[in-house]
Amino acid sequence: MADEKDTQLTQIEHELTDLLVTDRKAWAKSYLLMNRVQDKKLYEGRYHSFTQWMNALAEQTHYNVSTLWARFNAGRTYADYAERMNSIGKTTPKVTDLDISPDSITIVGKIAKSDKSLADNLMPKVLNKELSRADVRQAFYQIRQQKHNRALAASSIPDNERKSLEEEAGKDFVALLDTSKVTAGEMCETYEHSTSWFAPTRPHRVRDVYFTVEELPVYSGTTRKARRMDICAFTNIDQKFSATNKLTIHCIENKVDKNDLLNDHKMTEYVPYCDYFWLSVTPDLVDIAKDYIADGWGLLSVDKDRNIAPIIKATKHDCLFRDETYSQALSKIALKKHHIEY
């Protein structure tokens, strides 16, 4: 059975590789192939999770993992919509017959998490191109703001009303207000002042260098705007020999919320901008993160007392865009010195 799964997975990977190269607009066909891998759990045996397989697929095909996830999520969103419509006797086109970008469908899927009725009203208009992607995104932003406002109210209401708010706004979202957990901002401060997360070496260095830059922008090409790495640490204290003062670049992505961790598929885009890539999570997310991270990524845990525990050591890889990372860091440091927003 294991050999059969492995054979099927290899065949699908070949089909996806050819499809992504020859027909980039055929997002629905890509979704159907990826969906087979998830539904039949064909990744088992080689990978711990479907997410790990997706990260590996992106590396094999030289495709941005966020783009793969966009196709997959669009297909899943449409499949869920079609199922709801079929349950009330309405027919829907096959996903392979759709002539629309997956981006708008993905945004409708985000709306469906909060309001399925609204999403089902928007979907036909999106499919008929009556609504633009900007229109759908604006609707999503409005819902997200409403959800945020309801969640903030949780800190000032009685416990007996908190449960109903969690059902309405989402338990994971309300959990962000939990003051017993370290925040992403506190994680940044911790890494700014602590090097305990890797073992420093001492010999043959001119002087020790360690500093961090937060929210470092990189232009990966998947969006018009820059992606922002949570933390970039520049150091020589992880090197035995550093007479030239060449700095190693460590990228650290912080996650304090389960939903944010599982739905963030852009992290792979940061890897070419650093020598080591790390995922930093709260202790309660460690087991989930182990199934999420790709080969070579490191895993760190930060508790409420700001103690850093290395869980999995990152391995060094090629930093393809080192000069760009240095340039962006230098620009941000210089502008910050003069109190200019970057």
Summary of the structure (lengths in Angstrom):
residues: 342
radius of gyration: 22.2
end to end distance: 54.1
largest distance: 74.5
contacts: 997
relative contact order: 0.09
helix: 54%
strand: 13%
